[in-house]
Amino acid sequence: MSNAYSKDLERWMPRLIAVWRASRGRGDGPETRLTPQEVKEVGAGVRQLSLGLTRERQLAGARYMDDPRLLGAYLLFYWPVSYAQARQVLGELPNRPRQVLDLGSGPGPVAFAAMDAGASEVTAADRSKAALNLARALATEAGEALATREWDPTKKAAALPEGQFDLITMGHVLNELYGTGEGATAPRAALLEAALAKVKRGGSLLVMEPALRETSRGLLHVRDAMVERGYAVRAPCMYRGACPALLKETDWCHAERPWPMPRVVEELARAASLHKEALKMSYLVLAPKGEGWPELTPGRLFRIVSEPLEGKGRRRYIGCGPEGRVGLAMQEKHRTERNERFLKLNRGDVISVTETEPKGDGLALDDRTEVRVVAPAGKGVPPPPPPSKEDAPSSPGTPGPGAPS
Ligand SMILES: C[S@@+](CC[C@H](N)C(=O)[O-])C[C@H]1O[C@@H](n2cnc3c(N)ncnc32)[C@H](O)[C@@H]1O
């Protein structure tokens, strides 16, 4: 599996291994892989992190980054995952960020992803000194400059790092702040609002969270609070109302993308008895106050927010677009050249459809329907085309089309 960032990720793997060995006081080993003993040892840490951050969640908000064994496991397993997730989502930003602040950076996967995507001044901030030390060691190993700052928003009078930024990122940290349950939404939204005040016009705040039901729904609640306060969503939502995925307790919203999984990650997943074939994350890109929702290319647009739901002789997905969350279904017998793309869509693709009929609680596509992918998963939805000369209103004194010259 080759992505635009495969080569960059490949370059990071020996650096992660070298920095991990140095931090654990280990001698040299093979550059691009772990020894079987190392895989076993680190795999046990990965398993502990995985249970603690996903299934049981008792590590969420705990100081696991200050335990060298768990920090090492994070570096060799979760770092590449977060890096790849961030590269995917950064591909959807409307412009390339130069000055970036990465909050809750840990050892910096999102910070370095921003750097590799073209950022020139990057600051990583976290409460864990040990994690920031590793981020600095990685920067040295890569020959990059990275500023670091200690930061903990739950401490009284904790200020955000100074400056204005093109992009502020928060990778898998929001769910660790302010406890659990609905009481966490207001302080999380207040933190995002404070961060957005430090984002330059045209810039973005990017929040990524684990694709678990609880953490994903937590993010959707924060999204709704931000939308209510007048903030616009750049991605992934095109619907401007309250998130329709919150209506049913069993629904949530996440992205899923194939990725070039490095061999070390594969070995560690196996050692920790985890399945990690695809990248799964929930994400939200917000615009600073005063900026409107993105203008979208014309058409009836839906983002595919489910996997393909097979039925007898038909293909079905859940789509979410400017008109809300809607089931989209097409019988295979209606396949034509103009709609066959519908039969092989990926979660995250944005499509335009024509000629649909309301059916049940969704829309039925048929042989009159045209289906176009306007943005494949991981790419931003294009803006409307600029008005052509014929459409442009003629200014006084300028002869309009057809006017005698
Ligand atoms: C799951 S890690 C994410 C690291 C990295 N951003 C990523 O995407 O892989 C969560 C990070 O949040 C940090 N964190 C948790 N609570 C924090 C707090 N109260 N203040 C600052 N950072 C915190 C942890 O130290 C850890 O580095």
The ligand as a Gaussian input file, in Angstrom:
#p B3LYP/6-31G(d) Opt

LIG

0 1
 C       -2.589000       9.675000      23.335000
 S       -1.307000      10.817000      23.572000
 C       -1.288000      11.675000      22.023000
 C        0.080000      12.079000      21.579000
 C        0.117000      12.645000      20.167000
 N       -0.528000      13.926000      20.096000
 C       -0.524000      11.690000      19.168000
 O       -1.443000      12.115000      18.471000
 O       -0.090000      10.553000      19.092000
 C       -2.043000      12.016000      24.637000
 C       -1.100000      13.107000      25.073000
 O       -1.837000      14.048000      25.828000
 C       -1.014000      14.485000      26.880000
 N       -1.847000      14.974000      27.976000
 C       -2.751000      14.285000      28.698000
 N       -3.272000      15.088000      29.634000
 C       -2.660000      16.283000      29.503000
 C       -2.752000      17.518000      30.190000
 N       -3.573000      17.673000      31.210000
 N       -1.972000      18.533000      29.780000
 C       -1.140000      18.394000      28.732000
 N       -1.006000      17.258000      28.036000
 C       -1.752000      16.206000      28.424000
 C       -0.235000      13.255000      27.279000
 O        0.943000      13.615000      28.002000
 C        0.044000      12.635000      25.933000
 O        1.261000      13.092000      25.416000

